[in-house]
Amino acid sequence: MPPKLRNFIANWIINTLAVLVAAEIIPGFQWGTFTDLLVASLLLGIFNAFLRPILMLLALPLLIVTLGLFTLVINALLLYFVGYLLRPHFSVDTFWHAFFGALIIWIISTLLGVLTGRGRASVTVRRGGPPGGPGTGGPVIDV
């Protein structure tokens, strides 16, 4: 299997699990079968790839003023739109359900991405001093 396809499937599974957790925690989510969740997470991923950058550009002043917190509103709008399009198989009752669902999806997908090494964030543990040894330049902060 090509690496890009493997990464796509892994990210799709991570997002599906995140949507499943959000749908189980938030009472305003309705879904029928696991296939409905797969389709909803695939559609959400497509919207995040194509519509989200456009919405981020249009909302740039609000993103700057809110220090990026308006991103949650954009994510909630996309999730609410997915629920609207896939009704009755997958639906989100209100915008606020979508907002808290988007927050949970973001947290879960980030955690799973870090744990699997597929996310944008990563945790690196280095033992020893800086590369090149001590006194090789750069600021030193001792606490």
C-alpha positions in Angstrom: 0.0 0.0 0.0 1.4 3.4 -0.9 2.5 5.6 2.1 0.1 8.4 1.2 -2.9 6.1 1.1 -1.8 4.5 4.4 -1.6 8.0 6.0 -5.0 8.9 4.6 -6.6 5.8 6.0 -4.9 6.2 9.3 -6.1 9.8 9.6 -9.6 8.8 8.5 -9.7 6.1 11.3 -8.4 8.6 13.9 -11.1 11.2 12.8 -13.8 8.5 12.8 -12.9 7.5 16.4 -12.9 11.2 17.4 -16.3 11.7 15.8 -17.6 8.5 17.6 -16.4 9.8 21.0 -18.0 13.2 20.4 -21.3 11.6 19.2 -21.3 9.4 22.4 -20.5 12.3 24.8 -22.7 15.1 23.3 -26.4 14.3 23.5 -27.3 16.4 20.3 -25.6 13.9 17.9 -27.7 11.2 16.2 -26.2 8.5 14.1 -27.4 5.1 12.9 -24.6 2.7 12.0 -20.8 2.8 12.1 -20.9 3.3 8.3 -22.8 6.6 8.9 -19.9 7.7 11.1 -17.3 6.7 8.5 -19.2 8.7 5.8 -19.6 11.7 8.2 -15.9 11.7 9.1 -14.9 11.3 5.5 -17.1 14.3 4.5 -15.8 16.3 7.4 -12.2 15.6 6.3 -13.0 16.7 2.7 -14.6 19.9 4.0 -11.6 20.5 6.3 -9.3 20.1 3.3 -11.2 22.3 0.9 -13.7 24.6 2.6 -11.8 25.3 5.9 -8.9 27.2 4.3 -11.3 29.5 2.4 -13.3 30.1 5.6 -10.1 30.8 7.6 -9.1 33.4 5.0 -12.5 35.1 5.0 -12.5 35.1 8.8 -8.9 36.2 9.2 -9.7 39.5 11.1 -11.8 37.5 13.6 -9.1 34.9 14.0 -6.6 37.6 14.8 -8.8 39.4 17.2 -9.7 36.2 19.0 -6.2 34.8 18.9 -7.3 31.9 16.8 -10.2 30.8 19.0 -12.6 31.6 16.1 -11.2 28.4 14.5 -13.5 26.5 16.8 -16.5 28.3 15.4 -15.4 27.4 11.8 -14.9 23.8 12.8 -18.4 23.8 14.4 -20.0 25.3 11.3 -18.4 22.5 9.2 -19.5 19.8 11.6 -23.1 21.3 11.7 -23.1 21.4 7.8 -22.0 17.7 7.7 -24.9 16.9 10.0 -27.3 18.9 7.8 -26.2 17.2 4.6 -26.3 13.6 6.0 -29.5 13.9 7.9 -31.2 11.4 9.0 -28.1 9.1 9.0 -25.9 11.5 10.9 -27.2 14.7 12.4 -26.3 17.4 14.9 -29.2 19.2 16.6 -27.9 22.7 17.3 -24.9 24.9 16.6 -23.8 24.5 20.3 -23.8 20.8 20.1 -21.6 21.1 17.0 -19.4 23.6 18.8 -18.7 21.3 21.8 -18.5 18.3 19.4 -15.9 20.1 17.3 -14.0 20.8 20.5 -14.0 17.2 21.5 -13.1 16.0 18.0 -10.1 18.4 18.0 -8.9 17.2 21.4 -9.3 13.5 20.7 -7.8 13.6 17.1 -4.9 15.6 18.4 -4.3 13.1 21.2 -4.6 10.1 18.9 -2.4 11.8 16.3 0.3 12.4 18.9 0.1 8.9 20.3 0.3 7.3 16.8 2.9 9.8 15.5 0.6 11.0 12.7 -0.3 14.4 14.1 1.2 17.8 13.6 2.2 17.9 17.2 4.8 15.6 18.5 6.5 14.9 21.7 10.3 14.4 21.6 12.4 13.3 24.6 16.1 14.0 24.4 18.5 12.9 27.0 21.8 14.7 27.6 22.9 18.1 26.6 22.3 20.1 23.5 23.4 18.7 20.1 27.1 19.4 19.7 27.9 19.4 23.4 27.9 22.2 26.0 29.1 25.7 25.1 28.4 25.4 21.3 26.3 28.5 21.1 22.8 29.5 21.6 21.1 30.9 24.7 21.3 29.0 28.0 18.5 29.3 30.5 19.1 27.6 33.9 16.2 27.3 36.3 
